[in-house]
Amino acid sequence: MGLLPWDMPWGGNGQTMAEWTLEKNKRFPGVPGPVVICVMDGVGHGRRDESDAVWLARTPTLDRLAETVPSLELRAHGKAVGMPSDDDMGNSEVGHNAIGAGRIFDQGAKLVAKAIAEGSIFEGPKAGVWQEVTDHVRERRSTLHFMGLLSDGNVHSHIDHLFAMLRRADHESISRVRVHVLLDGRDVPETSALGYVDALEELLETISAKPDRDYRIASGGGRMTTTMDRYGADWGMVERGWQTHVRGEGRGFRSCREAIETLREEHPGIGDQMLPPFVIVSSDGKPVGPIVDDDAVVFFNFRGDRAIEITQAFELDDFQAFDRGPRPKVLYVGMMEYDGDLHLPSKYLVAPPAIERTLGEYLARAGLPQLAIAETQKFGHVTYFWNGNRSGKFDEKTETYIEIPSDDRPFEERPWMKVAEVTDRLVDELRTGRYRHARVNFANGDMVGHTGHLIAAIQAVEAVDLQIARLLPVIEKAQGALIVTADHGNADCMVEIDKKTGKPVTGPDGHVRPKTSHTLNPVPFHLFAPGTEIRLVPQSTHPGLANLAATILDLLGFIPPDDYEPSLIENAS
């Protein structure tokens, strides 16, 4: 007998239709209306003091939810989201991966660190791409370029990964190396760049002191001005990076330190992430390291969202975003595959996590209409990251993705961003009665938190609170449920805190140093489901973001897959 229709395989993971079936939960039927999850990006539970913009903000809606509906704190950092250790802060990629997948996968930071520690990135059956890179430049007597975010933030990259590759290149007798540095000040203290640059320069000088070695920094710029755009929000950033790194065009300096110090003097108060692009030049004024034919380029960021666009500029033949001019014929390699559907880049050093059977795919297979909505800055978070780093939809008929264009103004100048417009559209869509599930990201707490502006961050959190208030009556009228949570902390700590003393860190001028990076703080979980009796698991179970997918399925009236992290609703099982 042949396979019955419900036994036929779906997709590339070999699952049958029967295995995709979501079984109804007879003990806990869920809610009749839509189940909506609102991710307040970057809004955690902080110290509840003057450092905490979330506590300082006027948030009557969040306060009322905390007092009147089932609530918990969720872990959103470290091992709970697949990072190497609990000293690693969470981020939007791993947070949305965990929420959407319902399980914890080893993430890019952990996978790359492991590949380097074990040596598999350089040697053995998995090291073919690295060997291809080194053979390429050795045979052609060309230059090996490294490009990426220079810090130990461990969100997009880690300086240790770069150092390991530089040492390995030296070990393998690569003569000429150039490094194109993107300065952070966002996942690390806002003016910490010189510490990373000095450490890099020391290593490059040590290697260059050897015979037949020429290792130098070639160009740079702040991560929010140069190269690292995402979701097509500002292709001008990528174009500036292309002109700077590839063509060697831009303002010239004799060293990276000179560039940073000069630009800081000219722009008082500027953070590293906003520094203009620059080129390092030799004594005759010529750039020391433009990217030319026969060179090889390694983009050493492991996270995908801010690596995809520059990758497209290097790899796509049909490229329309800006005029690249003559495109150099180079071997381009990513630290990881940044988009598994578009297969970008075509070559990469470490395989990304294989995230499959996400919540979104299960609902699509079940034919349940679902909505994903956010403004541009976080649109890929509720689509690409939520779906396990997968572009596009599982089912065009049942899935609706809505992107509200973001402002192109500095976030501290408009801390409300597009949260009202996102809510306008979300409310309109929910009132159609079409959707069984919806997910929305409010970007304010994270994007404004990264600026280090405390007052703006307070206003950002207040703007989010106001829009959540608008959602509650819509959810109640539809007899649905609203989960209010976050993917990681950020606005909950806006000043640097000394780990030993617990007191704010002050700079030479006596002012408190602003904090622009994410936090290790837990995030809120509030479940608004009027008319449904809900009892949550104890806080002592230490729940995390990965528990949310099963919780959503419970509220939809389905039994979650066996390997999903348990639901937060205790009386559903």
N, C-alpha and C positions, 0 to 999 in steps of 0.2 A: 504494500500500500504506500502511495506517495505521501508527502507531507501535507497535512491539513492546513488550511489557510492560517489558523492561529499558531501554527508551528513554524511558519516561514520566517527566515531570519530578517532582522531589520538592521540596516546600516552596516558599519564595518566592525562592530564589536561582537557580532555573532549571536546577539540575543534574539529570542523568538518573540512573536507577538504575545504568547502566553506569559512570558517573563516580563513584558512591559505592562501587563495588566495591573491596575491599581484596585485592590480589593476594598470593598466598602466596609467601614467599621460599624458593626451593628450595635456595639456598646456605646459609642460616642459618635452621633451622626454629624457633628460639626455645626456650622451655621448655614442658614439658607442663602444668605447673601454673599457678596464678594469678600474675599480675604485679601486684605491690602497690607503690605509691609512698607513702612516708611523708614528709610535709612538716613538718619541725620548725620551726614558725613562729618567726622571729626568732633563729635559731641560726646565726651566721656564724663565720668564721675571723678572729679579732682579733689583737691585738698580743702575745698570750701573756705578759701581765704582770698586775699587780694590778688593772688596769682591766677585765680580761676574765673575766666570770663563766663563760664556757664553758670556758676554760682552767683556771680555779680549781676547777671542779666535778670531782667524781670520776666519770669516764665510762669505765668499763672496756669497755663494749660498743662505743662509738664509737671508742675507741682500738684495739680489736682489729680492727674493720672497716677502719680506716685502714691497718693493718699487713698485713692478710691478704687483702683483696678488691680488685678494681679500683676505683681512687678518683681523683677529680679535684677541682679547685676550679672553681666556676661563677660567672660574672658575674651579679649580681642587682640592678644599679642602673644609672642613667643610660641611655644610648642602647641598651644591651642589652635593656632592657625598655620602650623607647618613650618615655623621658623626654626633656626638651629637651636636657640636657647631661649629661656624666659627673660633674658636680658635684652632680647630683640623686640623692638616696638612693632606693632602691627602696621598695616598700610591698606590702602584701598584695594589693591590687587588681591592680596591674600585674604582680606576680610570678605570681599564679595565672592571670591572662589569658595570660601568655606560656607558662606550662607547658601549659595546656589547649589553646591555639591552635596551638602549634608554630611560630608565626611572631611577628615583632615588629611591632606596630601602634603608630602614634602615639597617645599616651594623652592623657587629659583636660588635664593641665597644658600639654602641648605644643600641643594643638589650640586651647585658649583663648588662650594667649599669642600664637599665630600670628594668630588672628582679631582680637585687639586690635591687634597690630603692623600688620597690613594694613588695619585699619579696617573689615573686613567685618562685624564684629559691630554696627557703628553705621550703616553706609552700604551701599547697593547692594542687590542682589536677595536677599541672605541676612540682611538687617537688619530684616526685617519685624516681628519680635517686639519688638526694642528700640524701634522706632518706635511700635508699639502701646502699649508701656508709657508712653512719654513723652507720646504723644497723650492717653492715658487720664487721667493726672493733670493735664495742662495743661487739658484741656477741662472737667474736674470741679473744678478748683482744689483738688485733694486732695494727699495726701502720698505720696511715693515712699519705700518702706522697703527697705533692704538688710539682709540677715540672713546670717550665716555665720561661719566660723572665721577669726579675725583673727591671721594670722601669715604668714611666708614659708616655712613648712614644705614647701609645694608637694606635699603628699600629698592633702589634701582641698580646699585653696584656696590662693590667694596674695594677699597684701595689695595687690600691684601691680594685680591685676585689679579690686579694689574701688576703688582710687584712680583708675584709668582711667575707670570708670563714673561716679564722683562728678564728675570733671572734665567728662565728657561731659554729664552732667545739668545742670551749671552752664552749659556752652556752649549747651545747648538751652533755656535759660531756665526750668528747673524750679525753682520757688520754694522748695518745702519738702521737705526730705529728712531721714529718720531712719535711724540705723544701729543694729542690734542685734548686739552683738559676743559671739561665743563665744570664750573664752580658751583658748589651746592648752596650752603647757607639756608637750607630749607628742611632737610632731614637731619641737619647738624646745626650747631650755633651759627647765627647769621653772618658773622665775620670771622670765620675760622679757616678760611681758605689758605692763608699763608702757612699754617702748620702742615697741611697736606702737601702744599707745593714745595716747601723746604725739604720735607722727607723724600719726595719724589726726586727733586734736584740732587740730593745727596746720593741717592742710588744711581741716578743717571751719570753723575760725575765719577762715581766709583767704577762703573762699568766702562765709561769712556776713557779712563786712565789706562786701560789695557790696550795692547797693540791691536790695530785694525778694528777699533770700536768707535762708533760715533752715535751716541744716544742723547737726544735732546727733546725738550718741549718745543713744539712748533707753533701752536696757536691756542686760543682759549676764549672764554666768555662765560657769562652767567647762564645758568640753566633755564632761566625764564626770559632770556633775550636771544639765546643762541641754540639752534639745533633741536632742542628737546620739546617741540610742540607735540600735542596729541589731539586726536579726533578731528583734525583739520581746523582747529580753532584759530590758528595764526600761522599760516604757511610762511609768512615773512621771517619767522624765527628760523625755520629750516633753510630758507634761502640765504639768510645772513651766515648761518653755519657753513653752508656750501661755499660761499664766497671766501669765508675765512679759512676753513680747514683745507678745502680742495684746491682753490685757486690762489690762496695765499694773499688775498686782497683785503686790505683794511689797515687800520692804524698800527704802526710798527713800534715795537719796543725791543730793547736789547735782552730783556729777561722777563719771565713771567712775574717775578716779584716786583720788578719795576712797573710793569703794566698795572698790577693790582694796586700798588701804593699810589701811583699817579692818578688812576681813575677814582680812587677813594677820595683823594685830595680835591679833585675837580667836582665830585658829587658827594658833598658831606652827608653822612647818615645813610648812604646807600648800603644795602646788603649784598652779599656775594652773588645771590641768585639773579640780581638785576644788573650786574656789571656788563658794560658793552663788550662786544667781541674785540679781539686784538690778535695781532700776528707778531711772532718773534722774528726779528731780522738780524742779519749779520752786520759786520762793520760797514759793508758797502750798501746797506739799506735793502738788500734782497731778502725775501722770506727764506727761512732755513729749512722749511719742510712742506711745500705744497705737495699734493697728491697727484702723481703723474702716471702715465702709461707704464704697465708692468709692475707697479707697486702692489702690495697687499694691505688690506685694511681690516683690523679686528675691532668691532664695536663691542666694548666689554661690559655694557649694561646687560643685566640678565632679565630685567623686567621689560615687558613688551610695549606698553602703551606709548611711552615717549621715545621708543626706538624704531617704531614702524615707519614713520614718515621719512627719516633720513635714510632708512634702508630702501624704501621705494625710490628715492632720488638716485641711489647708487645702482639699483638693480633693474628698474623697469625701463623697457625700451619706449613704450608709449607713456610718457610722463608729461602732464600738462600743468602741474601746480606752479611752476616758475621756469624761467629760461636758464637751463643749466650751462649753456654754452657747450663747447666741446667736452663730452663726458670722457674722462680718462678710462682706459681699459685696465681695470684692476681686478684682483681677486678679493671679493668682499665677503666677510665672515662675521656672523653674530655670536655673542656668547651663548645664546640659546635661540631656538626658533620662536619668533615673536608673534607669529600668527599661523596657527596650524591649518587653517582652511586655505588661506592665500599662499601658504608655504613661503613665508618671508622670515628670514632670508633663505636663500636656496641652500646655503651651507652654514652650519653652526657647530659649536664646540661641545655643548652639553645638551642632552635631550631634556625637554621641559616635562613637567608632571603630566601624566596621562590622565586627565580628568574626564570621566565619562559618566553617563547615567545621572545627569544633573536634574534638579527639580523641574527646570524649564522643559527638558526633553520628556520627562515622564508625563507632564501635563499636556504637552503637544501630542504625544502618542495617544493620550486618552481623549483627545479632541476637545479639551477644555479651553475656551477663549481666555487669553491672558494678555496683559498690558505691561509694557515697560516704558517709563517716562523719566526724563531728567533733562537738565540743560546741558549744553555742549560739553562743559568741563567734566561732567560725570556721566555722560550718555553711555560711553563704552563700559562703565562700571556695572550698569544694570542690564547690559546686553552681553558684550564680549566677556568680561570677567565672570559675570553671573553664570554664563553658559559654559564655564570651564575653558576660557581662552579660545572661544570659537566664534568666528564672525558669522553674520547672517542669522537666519531663522531656522528653526526645525520644521516649521509648518507655516507657510505664508497665509493660509486660510484662517488659522486660529490665533496667530500672534500679531500684535500691533506694537510697533516701536515708534515712540514719539520723541523727537529731539527739539527742545526749545533753544534757539540760538543764544549763546552767552554774550555778555557785554565784552567789549575789547578795552575797557577802562581798567585801571588798577583796582583790585578788589577792595582795598581799604577805602576807596573813594565811593564805592557803591556796595556797601556790605550786605544789602538786601538781595543783591544780584538778581536772578530771575525767579526767585522762589515763589512770588505771587503769580507770575505767569504760568509756571509749572503747575501750581495748585489750581489755577483757573481751568486749565485744560484737563487736569486729572478729574476735577469735580464734574466737568461736562461729560467726560467719558464714562465715569461711574454712573451718572444719572441715566445713561442709555440702557442700563441693565444688562449689557452684553457680557461683561467680563466676570469670570469666576475667580480670577486671581489678578492682582496688580502689584507692581513694585515701583517705588519712586525713590529717587535720591535727591535730598536737599543738600546742595554743595557748600553752603555758606560757612559752617563751622570749620571745615577743613581749608577751603581756599582763602578765607579771610584770616584764619588762624595762622597760616603759613606766612602772612605778612609781618607778624610780630606786633601789630597795632592792637593794643588791649581794648581801647574804646570801640574801635571798629568791630572787633570780635564780639564784644558784648551786644552791639547792635545786630550783628549777624545772627546770634543765637535768639535774640528777641524776635527777629523777623521769621525765623523758623517756627518758634512757638506760636506766633500768630496764625500761621498757615495750618498748623496742626489743629488749632481750634476750629478752623473752617471745615476740616475733614470730619470731625466727630459727628455732627448732626447728619451728614450725608451717609456715613457708615451706619448710624443708628436707624435712619429711615429705611435703608436697604436691608436691614437685619443681617449685616455683615460683621466683620471683625477687622480691627486695625492693630497691627503690631508696630510699635514705635521703638526703634533701636538705633544703633550706630555701628559703623564698621571698625572704628578705632577712635582713640582720643586725640585731641589736638587743642581746641579752644579751651579745654579744661585746665591747661597750664600754659600761661603766656609769658612766664619769666623763667630764666634758668635757675634751678634749685641745686645747691650744693648737696651731693649725696651723703656726705659725712655729717654736716651740721643741720641739714634740712632747711637752711635759710637761703633767701635769694642771693644770687651772685651779682656783685657790682663790678663795673669796669673801672679803668683808671680815672675816669671823670666822676666817679661816685654814683653814677646812675645804674639802676638795675638793668641787667642784660636781658633783652627780650628773648623769648624762646619761640622758634619758628618750626620746630619739628613735632612729630607725633609724640604721644605719651604712652606709658605702660599701664595707664589706668583702665579699669573695667568700664563697660558701657551699659547704658540702661536697657531694660526690656520692660515695656508696658504693654499689656494686652487688653484692649478695649473691645468687648464683645457683649453688648447689652442683651440681657435675656438668656444668656447661656451660662450655666453653672460651670466654672472652671477652677480647678485646684492645681497649682503649680508644684513642680518638684521642689524639694528643699534646696535652699541656697548652699547648703553643705555639700551638695553633689558637684559643685564648681562647674556649672554649665558654661558653654562657650558658643561662639557664633555658629558652629557646625550643627548645633541642636535646632536651629531655626527651620531648616527645610522640613524635618519630620513634624515640627509644630504646625507649620502651614498645612501639611497634608492632613494632619489630625483635624484642623479647623475646616478643611474641605470635606471631611467625612471619609477619608481613606486611611488604610493601614500603611504606614511608611515601609519602604524596603528594609529587609532585615539588617543590612549592613550600614544603614544610615545611623548617625548619632541619635540617641533617644530624644523623643519629643519632650518639651518642657511642661506639657500638660499631663499631670500625674493621673488624673481620673479618666484619661482617654484609653488606657490600656488595661 
